[in-house]
């Protein structure tokens, strides 16, 4: 239930056309500055792209890629044009922040200025500004000056628990580019699967990439577990991985690989048991959770990891390599005479310091090879290695500690950024999720700069990342359903200054246009709850109910007697007056049906 803001909003914009007005600026993430002009620029097949600079030519090609996907034709790329042109300029020597851009639209044409990444993001804004009215494509006159708040704006995709092929990864990357997200953290290894070809260790893809079965239901639904009996797995060849890296780079996205250590390695030990602590036999497990099996801290393990990382480094040009470092039970090291000897010989206090020693050795190897290490916040335990970047997931405490110690931090707290969590309080209305409740507004309203840090310490916060763990996400449709629209909210968290954000404006005016675009692109998403405004009607003494969908041009079917809503019930066409209830409570139930004929879950609101 929303407050008076939406009543005013309805008066100003009407109940069904927030994102449809030709002069509306519905860009997500919200630009730093946008001023409306007069008139529109019409794009036709006669319009050309003028690319000024080699980088601009590359961006022009990407513009045509996205434009063609949406409208079915491309524009000619020329060296010059006087009118009816979209000018992309990476050669104009003006001082703009990194990834910043200027976009100016008049009735005569479009000009976008910046470095390669800035012009690319200017193009993404332009694509969102295009309005399709019948056969005409038009862009409202506008002057935009824009730049991101944070340099790191990421999504993590776990392919260790369930494998997603290269085409699905590219599909996600396309939407990331549209949203100006620039880091793709690729979680390639875990207990339940290894997903990258390593030529020196072929058993990683022959054995570690496959499990013979997976549990059904939630982790605690059945005791003992019930298994589905289906072989599951897969891997990316090095050629496929390089192709994805290039595909991402063309979209200004850096791919950061994660190779887990010293825990989450049961799949590896199934192929190479000599790297364990003698607690085998090992097999690739089909159940989730934290596993006690971890690497032993001996020379064969370090040789294996350095060999693996050497091949990883050759594939991924990213300056970062993520090594995990999370959820490492120390029981095997406590029981291992060899591990205890390492602790003694290196004057370490305990197993936590042994983990720090382990990670420090890996960090030296990475630094020697021109890479920086990222780890989950458990790498703080036992002392943080010198140059490590901390990804804070267990709330913000680890990130705050690391920032105070002068380390770079990426904020990714499970309270706000774990998009594997449920999207409704009532789990029965949603697909199976790992647990927790993370609605759209909680993602949107997150501020990555903790108040516990001074302004100087806040400079260590590189940015923000949402994490998509896939224990309970076996299909492409469910993957997209869990990511979107929460990743759309994430985009604004990473790009737009906190003081410029407004959730009501985001969900009521700008989100509908973006959801319409991604649906047209064939992306599945969770249809958000509508904004339901309930107010007293002074003339009748009854309640007036207004339902505002977050999906442009959608239909809403409803009941107000508590019974099931479906496409056989009343079609919403304007504000509803409740019947005379003699003080009894009613329940509004409704569904949202999108222009592509997708149907939401049934939502309900008590009318008091």
N, C-alpha and C positions, 0 to 999 in steps of 0.2 A: 504494500500500500504506500503510495507516494503522497507528498504534501502539495502545497499550493503551487509549487513550481510547475507541475504538470498541468494543472488547470489553466495556468497562464499560457503554457506551451500549446495546449490544445486550441486556445482562442487564436493564437498567433499563426499556427501552422496547420490546423485541421488534424483529424484523427488518423488519416491514412496516407498522407503525402509528405512526410517529413523530409525524405531524401529525394523526392521527385522534382522539386522546383529547379528550374534551369539555372538559377543564380545561386544555388546553395553550395557551400564549400563543405563537403562531407568527408574530407580526407582523414584517414587513420594511418599512422598516428597524427594527432593534431599538430599542425605546423607552429613554429615559434611566432610567426607573424604572417597574417594574411589580410589583405585589404581588397575589398571588392571594387571592380571598375564598372564601366558602362558597356553594355553590349556583349556579344559572343563572337568567338572564332569558330567558323564552320570547317570541319575536316571532311574532305571528299577524296576521291581517287586521284584528283588533280593536285592535291596537297603533296609537298615534298619535304623531305628531311634534309637539312643542311648540316653536315658534320664538320666542325672546325677543329681539327686535330685528330691524330691517330686514335687516341682514347675515345674521342667522340664518335668516331666511325664504329668502334666496337659497341658502344652504348646504342647507337642507331640500330645496329643489328638486333640488339636485345629488345629495343622498343618494337621493332617489327615482329619479333617473336611473340611478345605478349599481345600486341595489337591484333595480329592475325588470329591468335587463339580466340580472342573475344569477338572480333568483327568479321573475320573471314577474308581479309585482304591485307596487303602490305602497301607501304608508301615508297616511292622512289627516293633514293639517297643521292643527293647532288652536292656539288662543291659550293654552289651559290644559288640564290634565288632572291628576287626583290620582294615578292609578296606571296601570300598563301603558303607559308613555310613554317616548319618547326625547326628552329635553329638550336643545335646542341653545341656548346662552346666550352672546350676544356683548355683553350689557349689564352683566354682573356686574363691578364695578370691583375687580378684583384684579390685582396686579402679576405679569404673566407676560412672559417674553421674547418678542420678535417671532416669530411662527409657533408659539409654544408653546401647549400645551393641557393641560387636566386632563380625564381620562375616568374616570368611576366607574360601575361596573355592580354592581347588587344584584339580588336576586330580584324586586324590585318595579319596577325601571326602570333607565334609563341617563341620566346627566348628563354633558354635555360643555361645558366652559367655555373661552373664549379670545377673541381677536379673530377677524375673519372668516377669516383664513388658518389660525389655530390651530384653530378649530372645524371647518374643512374637513378638516384633517389628522386631527383626532380622529375624524371620520366615516370617513375612510379606514382608520384603525385598527379602528374598530368593524366595518366591513365585513369586515375580515380575521379578526376574532374570531368571526364567526357560523359555527356548525357546523350542517350539514344532516344530520339523522338521520331517514331516511324522509321523512315530511311535516312534521316538526318542525324549526323554526329556533330555536337556543338560543345564548346568549352566556354564557361563564363569568364569574362574579363576579370583578371585578378593579378595582384602583385604579392608574391610570397617570398619571404626571406626565412630560411629554415636551417636548423642544425640540431644534432642530437644532444641530449643531456648526458648520455653515457656512451663510452666507446665500445663496451661489450654488451651486446643484446642477443641473448642466445636461447636455443632450445636444445635439450639433450634428448636423444632417442636411444633407448635401450633395445638393441637387436639380439642380445644374448639370451633372453628368456624366450622371445619369439622372433623369428627371422622375417624381415620384410625385404622384398627384392628391390633391385636398383630402380625400377620404374616407380615404385611407391616412394622411395627416398627422394627421387627427383620431383615428384608431385608435391611433397612437403616443402622442398627447397623453393619451388616456384611461389608458393604462398608466403614463405618467409621473405622472399625478395619483395613481394608486393607490400609486405608490412614493414619493410626496412629493418628486418632482423638480420644480423650479420655474423653470427657464430653458430655453427652446427656441431655440437658435441656428440660424437658418435661412439656410443658405449658398445664396443665390439666383443668383449669377452666377459664371461661370468661362469658361475658354477654350472649352469645348465646349457652352456654352449659357447664355442669359439667360432668367430665369424669371418676371419681374414686369412687368406692363403699366405702361408709362410713357407717359402720354397725349401728352406733348410730343414724344416720339421713337418714333413708331409702328413704325419699321423694327426696333426692338429685339425686338418680338414677331413681326413679319412675316419677318425674316431671321435675327436673332441667336438666336432660340429653337429653331432647327431645324438639324440636320446631316443630310447625305444618306446617311451610313453610319458604322459604328463598327467598330473592329478586333475580331476574335475572339481568344479565348485570352488568355494573359498577355502583358504588354508585350514580353517577350523570346522568346516562343514561336516566332514566325515572322519571318524577315528576308528580304525586306521584309514589312511587315504584310499580313495577309489581312483584307479588309473584308467585312462581312456583307451590304452592299447594301440595308439597311433604313433608311428615313427615321426619325429619332428626334428627340423633342423635346416641347415643350409649355410652357405658361406659366400663371400665375395672373392672372386679372383683378384689378383693384384691389378689386372687390366681394368676390371670393373671399378675397383676402388679409385684408380687414377681418373677414370672417366667421370666419376661422381665428384672428385675433387675439382676437376676442371669445370664441370657443370656448375658447381657451387661458386667457383671463383668468377665465372662469367656473370654471376648474379651478386657479386660483391659479398660473398659468404665464405668465411674461413672454416674449413673442416678440421676439428680438433679430435684426434682419435684417443680413445681410452683403452689401455691395456691394464687390466686389474692385477694388483699385487699388494702385499704378500698374501692376501686372502682372496676369496671368490675365484678359486682356481681348480675346483674339483674336476671340471671338464679336461683341463690340461693333464692332471694327474692320472686320469683314465687312460691317456695315451702314453704318458711318460711318468710312471709311478716312482721312478728313482728320484724325482724332484720333491717328493713328499717327505713326511717324517716317520715313515714306516708304519702307517696306520691303515694301509690298504687291506684287501684289494679295493680299487676305486672303479666306479662307473659314472657315466654322465647322469646326474640325477634328474628325475622328473617332478621333483617337489621343490617348493620355494623356501624362503627363509635364509637365515644365516647358517652356513655350514662350518663345522669345526676344522675341516681340512684346509691347511695353508702350506705355502712353500717352506722347505727347510732353508736355512740361511747359509748354505754351503756354496762352494765354488761352482759345482755343476749347475746350480740354480742361476747364479749370476751370469755364467756363460750362456745359458739358454736365454735369459731375459735380454742380455745385451745383443745376442744374435737376432732375436725377434725385433728388438727396437731398432737395430740397424736396418732391417728391411722395412719397418714402419716409417722410419725417417726418410727413406728413399721414396716412399709413396706420397707422404703428406708434407707439403711445404710449410704448414703452420709453424709459427714460432713456439707453439705449445704442444706438449704431449701430456695427457692426463694419465696418471698411474693409479687412480683409485685410492687405495690406502684406507678404505672404510671397512667397518664391521669385520675386524680381524680378531677372532677369539685366540687367546694365547695359551689355551690348554695344551696343545701339542708341543709348544716350545717349553712349557713348564715341565713336561714329562720327558723331554728329549735331552739325553746326556750331551749330544752334540751341540744343541742350541745353548745349553747352560755353559758349555765350555767357551763358546763364542762370547757370551756375556762376561765370563770371568776374564778371558784373555784380552778383552777390549775395555776392561774397567767400567762396564755398564752396570747400572743400578738394578735393572729389572727387564722384563720382557717388553715393556713400553719403550724403554730406551733401545732395546734390540730392534724394534720396528723402526725407530728413528734412524738408527745406524744403517739398517737395510735400505731405507728410502734415501738417505744421504748418499749412499754409494751409487744408487741409480741416478740421483740428481747430478752427481759429478760426471757420470757418463753422458747424460743428456746435455749438460752445459758444455762439455768438451766437443759435442757434436752440434753446437749452435742452437740448442733447444732449451726452453724453460719448462719446468715441471709444474703441473697443477695437481692438487690432491684434495679429496674431501676433508672436512675439518678434523677428522681423527688423526691426520698427520701432525697435528699440534701435540699429540700425546707423546711424551718422552722428549720433547724439544723439536722445534721446527727447523727444517733444513734451511740453509742460508738464503737461497734465491727462490724459494717455493711460493707459488700463488695458492691461496686457500679458497676453496669453494665451500661456503658455509651452508650446510643443509640441516643440521640439527638445531633449528632456530637461528638466531643471529649471534649467539654468544661466541662461537668460534671465529666468525668474521670480525667481531668487535675486538677480540683478543689479538688476532693477527694484525689488524689495522693499527692497534696501539703499539704493536711491536715493529711497525713499519713495513709490513708485508702487503703486497697487493691482494685484493679480495674480490671475489665474485659472490654476490648475495643470491642464495638459492634456498631460502628457508622452507621446510616442508609445510609450515603453517600457511604459506601464501603462494608457493611456486611448485607444488607437487601436483601436476595435472593428471596423475593417475588416480587421485582421490575422487570420491563420488561428487556428483553435481547437484544432488538433492538430499535433504535430510532423511527422507523416507527411502531406504535402500530398495524397497519393493517396486518403486516406480522407475528405477534406473538399471542399466546393465550392471553385472557383477563388477565391483571395483575392489581395490585393495583395502579400503577403509578410509576413515576420515571424511570430511565434508569441506569442499573447496568451491564455493559458488563464484560466479563471474565477478561480482562486486568486490570480493575479498582479494582476488587477483588484481583487479584494476586499482584499488585504493592502496596498494602496497607502495611504501617509500623505501628505496634501497639504501638511504642514508640514515643510519641509526642516530637517534638523538643523543645516545651515550657517547658519541664521538665528537671531538672538537672539529671545527671547519677544516683545520689542517689535516687531522686524521682522516676525515671523510674523503680527502683526495686519494686515499688508497683504495677506495671502492671503485673498481673498474666498471662495474655494471651489474647486470641481473640476468638470471637464467631460469627458465621453467624446465622441469624434468618430467619426461614421459617414460616411466618404468612400465614394462609390458608383461608382468606375470599373468595378468588377467586380460590381456589384449592380444588375441590370436589372429585377428583379421584386419584387413585394411580399413574396412568400414568402421570398425570399432576404434581403431587407432585415430582416424580423423575425427570421430565423434568425441573422443576424449581430449584431443588437442584443441579443437575449435568449438566455440568461439573464445576459449580462455587465452589462447595465444594471441588473439586480436587485442585483448586487454593488456597482455604482456607487452605488446609493441608500444603501446602508449606509456607504460611504466618506464620503458627503457629510453624512449625518445623525448617525451614531452615533460617539461618542467612541472614539478608537483603543483605549484601555484596556478598553473594553467589548465590543470585537469578538472573535469567535472563529469561525474558518473552519469548524471541524468542526461546531459547533452550527448555523452558517448553512446549510451544505450538507446536513447529515444530518438536521436536525430542522425547520428553518423553510422552506427552499427548496421542499421537496416540496409544501407547501400552496399556495404562491404559483404554482408551475408548474401545479398543478391548476386554479387560478383562471384563469390567463391562457389555458390551453388551452380551458377552457369558454367564454371570451370570444372564441374564434376566432383567437387569436394563435399564429403559428408560432414555434417556438424550437428551438434546438439542444438535444437531449436530452443532458445531461451524462453523463460517465463515472460509473459507480457507484463507491462506495467499497469496495474489495476488501481484506478483512482476511485475512491468511494467518498462521496460528499453528501451532505444534507441538501435536499431540494426544498427551498424556502416556500415555494408555491404550494406544494402538495404535502409537505411533511414526510415524504418518503426519502429513501436513499437513491442517489443517482450513481450508477456504476459506469465508468468509462474504461475501456480495455484498449491499451496501446501496444500493438505488436512491435517486436524488434526485428521483424522480417518484412521488408518492403513488399507491398502488393499481396500480402498473405490473407487468408480467410480465417475467421475465428468462429467456431461452433461452441455453443454453451448451454448449460442448464443452470437454474438457480434454486432447484429443489433438492440438490444433493445427489441426484441420479447421474449415471454415466453420461459423459458428453462424447458424441461422435458426429459423423457427417449426416446423421439422421435428425439431429437436434437443431435448435434455432441458430441461424446464421447471424452473426453480429453485424449490424449496419449503423450503429450509433449508440449513444448513451442509453442505458437501460434504467427504467424506474422500477424499483422493487415493488412487489405487491404489498398490501396492508397485512402486516404480520402479527399485530397485537403483541409486539415485543418479543416474538420468538426469533431465534437465530436462523439464518439461512446460510447455505453454502453455495458459492459460485464454483462450478466446474467448467473447464473449457479446454479445447485443443486448438493448436495453430496449424494450419495447412499452408505450406509454402507454394509459390508459383510453380515450382517443379513437382508439386503434389506429394511432398514429404509431410508426414504428420508427426507432431510433437507427442511427448508423453501427455497424459491428462494432468492438468494442474488444478488446484483447488484453493479458494480463498474464503475464509469465514466472513460473513457480512453481519456486523454487529450494530 
